[in-house]
């Protein structure tokens, strides 16, 4: 009986040791991510999103939508994604664990859903479309680390 109790206790301790590191890490597609890894993903999303925003603005300025309320609405949607990313960055930098910023990532993904729907409805230059695909891939990686729904 003592051997059985000791073995169960040992297995419990082993299970606890194996799960404790995962509390500070995330997994996506079999890979384990640290806070530094997630920081790099967020940085890449921020950089690509900035480039995407500029490309959308330039593309709209050369389109028939230039100067219209619709152009303003499109630019506002893209800026809302930027603002959500800025809020994520601010909170991410303040927290010890990246898991504490799940709510901000949910907001980023909600704003990204809006932009994704916009990109499906409208026709932009191929360069804008390609840039959105890069942003979307990084957003999906971020969503995967936080175990959130991916963009389609």
N, C-alpha and C positions, 0 to 999 in steps of 0.2 A: 504494500500500500504506500509506503514511504517513497519507493522508487517511482511509482505512478504519479504521485503528487509532485515529486521533484522534476519528472519529465514534463508534466503539464505546465509547471511553473517555468521551466526552461524554454518551452515552446512559446509561452506567453511573452517572456522577456525578449526572445528572438523576434517574434512578430512585432512587438513594440519598437524594437531597434530598427527594424526594416521599414516601418511606416513613418517614424518620426522625421527622417530627412525629407520625405515626400511632402510633408506639411509646408515646407519652405520652397518647394519646387513644383513645377507643373509638367505635365506630360502631354505631348501632342505627337501623334503618329509614331509612338514608341520612343520618342526622344524626351529626355528629361531637361527641363529648362530652369536655370537659376535666375535670380533677379537681374544679374548683369546681362544674361541672354535676352531677357524680356526688354531690358533697357535698350539694347541694340535694335530689337524689332520695332519698338516704339519710335526710336530715332529715324529708322529707315522709312516708316510710315509717315512721319512728320515731313521728312525731306521730299518724299515722292508726292505727298499730298500738296505741299507748297508748289511744286512744279506743275502738278495737275491743275491747281487753282489758276495759276498764271496762264496756262495753255487754254483753259476754258474761257477765261476773260478775253484773251487775244482772239480766239476763234469767234466768240460772240460779237466782238467789235467789228469783225470783217463779214458778219452775216446780216441777213435781212432783219434780224432781231435787234440790231444795234439801236440803242436809245429807247427801247420799248420797256414796258413794265415787266414783260415776260423775261427779258434779259436780266433785269434786276432780281427777279424771283429766282432764276437759275443761279446767279452769282451768290445770292443770299443762302441758298441751300448748300452750296459748296463751302461758303464761309462758316456755316453752322457746323459742318464736319470739322473744319479747322479749329473752331472754338472748342468743340468737344475734345479734340486732340490736345489743345493747350491745357484744358482742365485736367485731362488725364496726366499729362506731363507734370503739372504742378503737384497733384496728389501723389503720383508715383514717386517723385523725388522726396516727398515728406514722409513716406511710409517705410517701415523696416522690411515688410514682406510685400512682394508684388501682388499677392493674393488679396490684399486689403483694398486694391483698386478695381475690383470686379465691377462695382456699380458704374464707375467711370468708363470702363471698357464696354459695358452694356449700352451706355449712352452713345459712345463712339459708333458702335455697331448699328444702333438705331438710326443715327444720322447717315451712316454709310448706306443703309437700306434705302433711304430716300434718294441719295445720289445715284445709287445703282438703278433704281426704278427710272430716274431721269435719264440715265445713260441708255437704258433700253428703249425709251420713248423717242429720244431725239437722235439726230444724225450729226456727228461731229467729224472733223478731219480724222484720218487714220492715226495720226500721231497722238491726238487726244484720247482716242479709243485705246491705243496701246498703253498710254500712261495710266489710264484708269485700270486696265488689267493688271498692271504692276502694283498699283495701290491696293486693289482688291485682293491680290494674292497675299500681300503683307498683312492686310486686315484679317484675312481668313486665318493666317498663321497665328496672329494675336488672339483671335476668337478661339482657335483650337487650344491654345495654351490655357485659356480661361474656361474651357469647356462650354463655349457658347455656340449658338447656331451660326453656321457659315453663310456668307453671301452666295447666292446662286447667279 
